[in-house]
Amino acid sequence: MGFLSLIIALLLEQARPLAGNNLAFRGVRACARTLEENFNAGEHQQGVLAWVLLTVPMTLAAALIYIFLQRYNMLLVALAFNILVLYFTLGFRHFSHYYTDIQLALANNDLPTARELLKQWKRNAQPDFSAAELGTTEIARMAIEEALLASHRHVFGVFFWFVLLPGPAGAVLYRLSDYLARAWNYPESPSAEPFGRFARRAFEIIDWLPMRLTAIGFAIVGNFEDAIFGWRECASRWNDKVRGILLAAGGGALGVRLGEAMWMDPAAGAAGEPMPGVEASPAALRSAVGLVWRSLVLWLILLVLLSVAGTIG
């Protein structure tokens, strides 16, 4: 049922993408804002309580509804419930419009449009980001970086937790944790410290295994040697070591130099030698799309094999 739910949800999301400001997202955003306004008095413990009050009940509700439907043999309803929740939590179309439009702009040598699109995309997490001086190589590199990270957050991370927990509970847990880690630590938010500290740390723990599994998937379907080299030798030198694992492995798998702005030599306190690989280019944007889709196919095949093995066992 899990495999079928994933396939149908992905197909639905491709055929009819969700609006960015859909009802489910507005509801979660309103709940998060209400909890922040009522609980944030500048204490770490209040952030813990607010996170638990939002994340735990919704995750448990998803699990209990699915278990209830399974227990009373309402299998079609359980399947529909899985698909519905996955439709709101998983999919490429949550971010792919930016990537596709940047790819088209670069193919048409339309740098101003590509810069504006990248600025809009990056400012979701970095409000002061500017792309005014960026050239084709920098735009392509940053677009690939954002796409690899977004594919993990919106597809692979949700996928892994969906498989681990009953029904769609894992998908709900991952998506809520991801959102709260960003919403309560937004650079311009007064709640960034200490209220949002727990949300950020909780997501780092929840994402620890999925992040590494995504990196392994990129290595298997891409250039394995360079991906593993990037992971082992380069990831630890990045300012953001969590993102560094994924992007070092992804860049190695593609044979493209990623994340130079974040790759630092801690001993010297300055930028180190360039990462292995060629400079990013518009052609590399197409290669990155192929890498992500091949990785998704790999994990779907593994899920089928696990399901068959469980049935036989």
N, C-alpha and C positions, 0 to 999 in steps of 0.2 A: 504493500500500500504506500510505503514511503517513496519508493521510486516513481510510482505512477503519480503521486501527488506533486512531486518535484517537476516532472515532465510537463504535466498539465498546467501547473502554475507558471512555469517559464514560457510556455507557448501562449498562454493568456496574456502574460505581461508583454510579450513581443507584439501580439495582435492588438491589444488595447492597453497601452501604457497608462499607469495611474498619473493623475495630475499631482504636481508637487505639493499642492496645498489641499490634499484630499481630506475627507471627513475624519478618517482615523488619525492622520497626522495632526490635524487641528485639535482633536480631542486629547491626544498625548501631550501636545505642546501646552494646552490650557492647564492640564493637570500638573505638569512640571512647573509651570509658572506659578500656579496657586500654591503648591507646596513650598516653593522657594520664597514666595512673599510671606507665607505664614510661619515658616520654620526657621528661616535664615536670620539668626541673631549673632552671626559671626563665630559660631562654635562648630567644631568638627563633629561632635555627637549629633547635632541637629541635621547635618548632612547625611549621616548614617541612617537616622530615623526616616528622613524624607525618602531616601533611596529605597529603603525596605518597604515603606508604605505604598510606593508606586509599583515597584518591580515584582515583589513577592506575590501579592494577590493576583496580579494579571497573569503571571507565569503559572501559578497554581490553578487558576481558573481554566486556562487553556488545557492543562494536563488532565484535570478532573472531568471536564466536558468530554474530552476524547476518550478517557477510560470508561466513562458512563456509556457512551455510544457503543464502544466495543463490547462491553459486558452484556448489553442487551441486544447484541447482534444487529445494530443499525449501521451496517458497514458502509453503505452508500452515503449515509448522512455523515459518518466519521470521515470518509474520503472527501466529501464536499467541505467539511469544516477545515480539514488540513489544507485543502487548496485555497480556501478563502483567506486563511491566516497567512499562508505563504505568498499569496498574491499581494498582500499589503507589506510584507517584510522582506521579500527576496526579489531580485531582478536587476538586469542590466540597464533598464530604461530609467532607473533612478538617477543615473549620471551620464548615460551614453550620448545624450543630445549635445552636450558640450563637446565631447570628444569628436563626434562625427562632424559637427560644424567647424571645429578647428582644423580637422583633417581636410575638409573641403576648401576652407579658406587658404590653407597653405598650398594645396594643389593648384589653386588659382592665383598664387603669389599675392594674396590679399593680406598683407601683414597687419594693417590697422584693424581689420575685423578679427583676425586671429588673436591679436593682443587684447582686444576688448572682451572676447569670449573667455580667454584664459583669466583675465582679471576678474570677471564675474564668477567664474568657477572657484578660483583660489580664495576670493574674498568671503566665501562661506565659512572658511576657517581662519583666514588672515585678513581682517578688515582693512589693514593699511597696505595690502599688496598692490604693487604697481608693475605693469608690464610695458610701460611706455618706451623703454630703451631696449627691449628684447628683440633679438634677431630670430631667424628661422630655426636655428639649431637649439637655442634656449627654449623657444616655445614648444618645439617638438619634444624636447627632453622633459620639460615640466608637465606637458600633457600626458606623456607616457607614465610618469611617476604618479600623477593623480589618478590615472585610469587603473594602474595596478593596485593602488591602495583602495580605490573605490570598489573595484571588482572583489577585493577581499572582504571589505565591510558589508557590501550589499549582496554578495553571492556566496563566496566560500565560507565566510564566518557563520552566516545564517545556516548554510548547508550542514556544516559539521555539528552545530548544536541541535539542529532539527533531527539529525540521526541519533544523537546521544540521549535525548530526553523523550518521554512519551508524547506522542502526537506532535502538535506544533508548539509545545511549551518551550523547547530550546530556541526556536526561531523568535518567539516573543521575548525571552530572556536576553538574547544577544542584541536584538534591535533596540530594546529599551535601554540596555546598559550602554550601548554605543551612543544613543541619543543623549542620555543624561550626562555622560562623560564629556560631551561637547557643549551641551546647553548650560551646564552649571560650571563650566570652566571657560566660557567664552571670554576672549581677551578684554572686552569692554564691560564685562559683567562684574558688579561689586561682590558677587558670590564666589569668585574664582578661588579665593583662599579665605578661610579654611573650609567653607561650606561644601565646595565642590570637590575637595580632595579625595573623599571616600569614593565618589562616583568614578573619578578618574582611575583610582587604584583598583576598584572592583572590575572595571572593564579591562585593565591591563592583565588581571588574573584570568578573567573569562576568555580573553583573546590570546593568552600565552600559547596554548596548544594549536588552535586554529591558524594563527599566524605562521607557525612553523610548518604546519601541514600544507598550507598554501605555498610556501617557499619550496617545499619538497616537490609538490606537484609541478611548479614551474620548472624545476630542475629536471624532472623526469621527461617532460614533453618538450624541453628546449635543449640547450647546450649544457649537458649535465656537468661536465668538468668545470667549465667557467662559472656555472651557477654555484657549485659547491665551493670553489675557490673564493668567489665573492662573499659567500656566507662566512666562511672560516677566517679569511684574511682581512676582509674589508669592513664587514658589518660592525665590528666592535669599534671602529674608528669614527663612526658617524656620531654627530651630536645627538640625534634621536636614534637610540640603538634599537628600539622596537621597530620603527619604520625601516631602519637600516637593514635588518635581516631580510625583510620582504623585497626591498628595492635592490639590495646587493645581489640577492639570488635571482630576481627578475631580470636585472640588467645583464647578469652573466648568462642567463638562459637565452636572452635575445642577442647577446654579443654587442650590446649598446652601453655606452658610458652614461650612467645615471647618478644623480644626487651629488654632483661635485661640490655644490654649495654647502652641503651638510657633511661632507667627508673631511674630517679633521684628524690631525696627528696629535693625540693628547700630550705626548712627551714634549713635542716642540711648541705646542700651543698655536699652531698655524696650519694652514692647508697642507696636506701631504701630497705624495705623488698622485697623478691622475689614476682613476680606476681603469682596469683593463677594458678593452672594447673600442668600438668606433664611435664617432660623434653621432648623436641622434639626428635623424632626418625625417622628412615626410614619409619616406618609404618605411621607416622603422615604426611609424604609427600603425601601418597595416600589419606588420609582423607582431606587434603587441596584441592586436585583436586576435590574431591566430593563436598566439600563446595562451590567452585566457580561455578561448573556446576549447582548445585541445585539453587544457587542464580540467575544464568542467566535464568533458567527455570521459577523461580518465577517472575522475571521482564517481561519476555515474556508473561506469562499468564496475568499479570496485564495490559500489553499493549493491549492484545486482548480484555479484558473486557472493557477497556476504549474505544477502537474502536467500540465495539458493542454498548456500552451505547451512544456514540456520534451519531452512525447511527440511533438508535431508537429514540433518543431525537430530 
